[in-house]
Amino acid sequence: MITVSQRLLSQQLISPQFKDPVEVVSWFGAMQAQDYKSMRWAVSMRTRKPSAKAFEKAYNDGRIIRTHLQRTTWQLLAGEDLGWMLKLCRRKALAGLRGWMHSNSVDIPLEEEKRISGIFGEALAGRGSVQKEFLAEALRERDIQMTEQRFSYHLRLAELSGLLCSGDLHPTKRTLALVSEKVRNPLVLNHEEALALLARKYFRSHSPATLEDFVWWSGLNVNDCRRGIDALGDELCAERWHGRDFYVHADARTRGFRRGTVLLLPAFDEYLIGYKSRDIVLHPDHTHHAHNNSGIFYPIVALDGYIVGNWSPTARDGSLTLFDDTTSLPSDSFQSALATYRSTLSTKR
């Protein structure tokens, strides 16, 4: 029988199986990564011993990469997965980016894109990690002037071409590096192999989940998603739950859940944003507390897998707010979870 606890276990939010942050990111395939502090917590809390220092080292070594890929937003990927995932998702990602450009009346011809990318590559060669201002200055040195918006689109296009990716971790600012210098030993897969591996990573880390969930998360079309699912064969078991067909991966665990589990999840966490079927863990009446209609997701509190409130990572006391008066958290559980968050990100253990 399908249960909410299976999602907690699949997502490594309880009884996590991994020590290394890279293992967590690789398990998921891609993890939403809107801001630096949230992404560090999202990964660290899913390891056996949360450590921001371990995350930083993996990130700086290029074993974890931050880039724009699915749904034209930020994700974390394992460095070895960047090449095949970019190849698989590039077409849809480019279509989404071009849509944004068109809505902002920005047109970048292919000739211009190639010229600017060439300058980026030349300027970055052997430089390691730089902030984006370094690349802006490289353009100015060649008497190329453009708006900040146009410059940002060029950076995105260079990411999707496989030229640029994230550089070393900076406390507050984005850095960039050449993929060829940052990523070692990339996996090389053909299209069918890539579809199967993406489906495997998704359903291992998100079970139970629906086809619609996978389509939403991956950004791929329905036919490709079906092909990925079909390629897994007996790895997936289909079950009816809440009037919908859910897939459960053969690796999905059923043991390790304990009642009274309180989780402080960052904004844009995979536990919520990774599904269309969010109503399984979030009552529809409370949706506006978890995210707005513009796609902005807020930090949330989960009790035994169900979203019951909000919290603030920046408030000294965590600023806990529960959605209704009938909900209560186990004694001291919130403070304990908050203390773990604080110690993980402040001391960089």
C-alpha positions in Angstrom: 0.0 0.0 0.0 1.3 3.5 -0.9 1.9 5.9 1.9 3.2 9.4 2.4 6.1 8.0 4.4 7.4 6.4 1.2 8.0 9.9 -0.3 9.9 10.9 2.8 12.1 7.8 2.5 12.6 8.1 -1.3 13.5 11.8 -0.8 16.1 10.9 1.8 14.4 13.1 4.3 14.2 10.4 6.9 16.7 7.6 7.4 19.0 9.0 4.7 21.2 6.4 3.0 24.1 8.7 1.9 27.1 10.3 3.5 28.4 12.3 0.5 26.4 15.3 -0.8 27.3 14.2 -4.4 25.4 10.9 -3.8 22.3 12.8 -2.8 22.4 15.1 -5.9 23.1 12.1 -8.2 20.2 10.1 -6.6 17.8 12.9 -7.5 19.2 13.6 -11.0 18.4 17.3 -10.5 17.5 19.4 -7.5 16.0 22.8 -7.5 18.5 25.4 -6.4 17.2 29.0 -6.3 19.7 30.4 -3.8 22.9 29.3 -2.2 21.9 28.9 1.4 18.7 27.0 0.5 20.4 24.6 -1.8 23.1 23.8 0.7 20.5 22.9 3.3 18.3 21.0 0.9 21.3 18.7 0.1 22.9 18.6 3.5 19.7 17.7 5.4 19.4 14.6 3.2 22.8 13.2 4.3 23.5 11.1 7.4 25.6 13.9 8.9 24.6 17.3 7.5 27.7 19.3 6.6 27.9 22.5 4.6 31.6 22.1 4.4 31.3 18.8 2.6 28.8 20.4 0.2 31.2 23.3 -0.5 34.1 21.0 -1.3 32.0 18.9 -3.7 30.8 22.0 -5.4 34.2 23.6 -5.7 35.6 20.3 -7.1 33.0 20.3 -9.8 31.3 17.1 -8.6 28.2 19.2 -8.0 27.2 21.8 -10.6 24.6 24.5 -10.5 23.1 25.5 -13.8 19.8 26.4 -15.6 18.3 23.3 -17.2 14.7 22.2 -16.4 11.8 24.6 -16.4 14.2 27.5 -17.2 15.2 27.6 -13.5 18.2 26.7 -11.4 19.1 23.1 -10.6 22.0 21.2 -9.0 23.3 18.2 -10.9 26.1 15.8 -10.3 29.0 17.0 -12.5 29.2 13.7 -14.3 25.6 14.0 -15.3 25.8 17.5 -16.8 26.6 16.5 -20.3 24.0 13.9 -21.0 21.3 15.8 -19.1 22.0 19.0 -21.0 21.9 17.1 -24.3 18.5 15.5 -23.3 16.9 18.7 -22.0 18.5 21.4 -24.1 15.8 21.7 -26.8 13.0 22.3 -24.3 15.2 24.6 -22.1 16.1 26.7 -25.1 12.5 27.0 -26.2 11.6 28.2 -22.7 14.5 30.7 -22.7 13.6 32.0 -26.2 10.1 32.5 -24.9 11.3 34.7 -22.1 13.5 36.6 -24.5 10.6 37.2 -26.9 8.4 38.4 -24.1 11.1 41.0 -23.2 11.6 42.0 -26.8 15.1 40.6 -27.0 16.4 38.9 -30.1 19.9 37.4 -30.2 20.9 36.1 -33.6 23.0 32.9 -33.8 26.0 34.8 -35.2 26.0 37.2 -32.2 25.6 34.2 -29.8 28.6 32.5 -31.2 30.7 35.6 -31.2 29.9 36.4 -27.5 30.4 32.8 -26.4 33.7 32.8 -28.2 34.8 35.8 -26.1 33.6 34.1 -22.9 35.6 31.0 -23.7 38.7 33.0 -24.5 38.5 35.1 -21.4 37.8 32.2 -19.1 40.5 29.8 -20.4 42.8 28.9 -17.5 41.1 31.3 -15.2 39.2 28.9 -13.0 36.2 30.6 -11.4 35.2 34.2 -12.0 32.3 36.4 -11.2 30.1 37.5 -14.0 31.5 41.1 -13.8 34.8 39.6 -15.2 33.0 38.5 -18.4 31.2 41.8 -18.7 34.5 43.6 -18.5 35.9 41.2 -21.2 33.1 42.5 -23.5 33.8 46.1 -22.7 37.5 45.7 -23.5 36.3 44.7 -27.0 34.0 47.8 -27.2 30.9 45.6 -26.9 28.2 47.3 -24.9 24.9 45.7 -24.0 22.2 45.9 -21.3 22.4 43.8 -18.2 19.4 41.9 -19.4 21.0 41.0 -22.8 24.2 40.0 -21.0 22.3 37.7 -18.7 20.6 36.0 -21.7 24.1 35.5 -23.2 25.2 33.8 -20.1 22.2 31.5 -20.2 22.8 30.6 -23.8 26.4 29.8 -23.0 25.2 27.5 -20.3 22.8 25.7 -22.6 25.5 25.3 -25.2 27.7 23.4 -22.7 30.3 26.2 -22.5 29.7 27.6 -19.0 28.6 26.2 -15.6 28.9 27.2 -12.0 32.4 28.1 -10.6 33.5 27.8 -6.9 31.0 28.6 -4.2 30.8 32.2 -3.1 28.8 33.3 -0.1 26.5 35.6 -2.0 27.5 35.9 -5.6 27.3 33.7 -8.7 30.5 32.5 -10.2 31.2 30.9 -13.5 33.7 28.4 -15.0 34.3 26.5 -18.2 32.6 23.2 -18.3 35.7 21.7 -20.0 37.8 22.8 -17.0 35.3 22.2 -14.2 33.7 18.8 -15.0 35.7 15.6 -15.0 34.8 12.2 -16.4 31.3 13.1 -17.8 29.0 10.2 -18.6 28.2 9.7 -22.3 24.8 8.3 -23.1 22.6 8.0 -26.2 19.1 9.4 -26.2 17.3 6.2 -25.1 19.9 5.5 -22.4 19.5 9.1 -21.2 15.7 8.9 -21.0 15.9 5.6 -19.1 18.4 7.0 -16.6 16.5 10.2 -16.0 13.3 8.2 -15.3 15.2 5.9 -13.0 16.7 8.8 -11.0 13.3 10.6 -10.8 11.2 7.7 -9.6 13.9 6.4 -7.2 14.0 9.7 -5.5 10.4 10.8 -5.8 8.3 7.6 -5.5 5.4 7.4 -5.4 4.9 9.7 -8.3 2.7 10.0 -11.4 3.5 10.4 -15.1 2.3 14.0 -14.8 4.7 14.5 -12.0 7.6 13.3 -14.1 6.5 15.5 -17.1 6.4 18.5 -14.9 9.7 17.9 -13.2 11.7 16.9 -16.3 10.3 19.5 -18.6 10.3 16.9 -21.4 7.3 16.1 -23.5 4.8 13.3 -22.6 6.0 10.9 -25.2 9.6 11.0 -24.1 8.6 10.6 -20.5 6.5 7.5 -21.4 9.5 6.1 -23.2 11.7 6.6 -20.2 9.1 4.9 -18.0 8.6 2.0 -20.4 12.4 1.5 -20.6 12.5 0.7 -16.8 10.1 -2.2 -17.2 9.8 -4.1 -13.9 11.7 -1.5 -12.0 8.4 0.4 -11.7 5.2 -0.8 -10.2 2.0 1.0 -11.0 -0.6 1.4 -8.1 -3.9 3.3 -7.8 -3.8 5.9 -5.0 -6.1 8.9 -4.3 -7.8 8.2 -7.7 -4.6 8.4 -9.7 -2.0 6.0 -11.1 1.3 6.3 -9.2 4.6 4.6 -10.0 6.8 3.2 -7.3 10.4 2.2 -8.0 11.6 -1.2 -7.0 14.2 0.5 -4.7 11.6 2.4 -2.8 11.9 1.7 1.0 9.0 1.1 3.4 10.9 1.0 6.7 12.6 3.7 8.6 9.7 6.1 9.3 9.0 7.3 12.8 6.0 9.3 13.8 6.5 12.8 15.1 9.1 13.6 12.4 9.4 17.4 12.0 11.2 18.7 8.9 12.2 22.3 8.2 12.3 22.5 4.4 13.8 25.3 2.4 12.0 27.3 -0.2 11.7 25.5 -3.6 12.5 22.1 -2.0 12.1 19.0 -4.1 9.6 17.6 -1.6 7.0 20.0 -2.9 8.2 21.5 -6.2 9.2 18.1 -7.7 5.5 17.0 -8.1 2.3 18.1 -9.7 0.5 15.9 -7.2 1.3 18.2 -4.2 -2.2 17.8 -2.7 -1.0 14.4 -1.4 1.0 16.2 1.3 -0.5 19.7 1.2 -4.2 20.4 1.7 -5.5 22.5 -1.2 -6.8 25.1 1.3 -3.2 25.8 2.4 -1.6 26.0 -1.0 -1.2 29.7 -0.9 0.9 29.3 2.3 3.4 27.1 0.5 3.7 29.0 -2.9 2.0 31.8 -4.8 0.6 31.8 -8.3 3.8 33.2 -9.8 5.8 30.1 -8.8 7.5 31.5 -5.7 7.8 28.7 -3.1 8.2 29.4 0.6 10.1 27.7 3.4 7.7 25.1 4.9 7.3 22.8 7.9 6.4 19.1 7.5 5.0 16.9 10.2 5.1 13.2 9.4 5.3 14.1 5.7 2.4 16.6 5.6 3.0 20.3 5.1 1.5 22.1 8.2 3.2 25.4 8.4 5.9 27.9 7.5 9.2 29.0 9.1 11.8 31.6 8.5 15.5 30.6 8.0 16.6 34.2 8.8 14.6 34.7 12.0 16.4 33.9 15.3 13.5 31.9 16.6 12.6 30.4 13.3 9.2 32.3 13.2 7.1 29.2 13.2 3.5 29.6 11.9 1.1 26.7 11.6 -1.7 26.7 9.1 -4.5 26.0 11.5 -5.2 25.7 15.3 -5.7 22.0 15.3 -2.1 21.3 14.4 0.5 20.9 17.0 4.2 19.8 16.8 5.8 17.4 19.2 7.5 19.0 22.1 10.9 20.5 21.3 11.0 18.9 17.8 10.9 22.3 16.0 13.7 23.7 18.2 15.8 20.6 17.6 15.3 20.8 13.8 16.1 24.5 13.9 19.3 23.9 15.9 20.4 21.4 13.3 19.8 23.9 10.6 21.8 26.6 12.4 24.7 24.4 13.3 25.0 23.0 9.7 25.1 26.3 7.9 26.8 28.5 10.5 29.8 26.3 11.5 30.3 24.6 8.1 31.1 21.3 9.8 
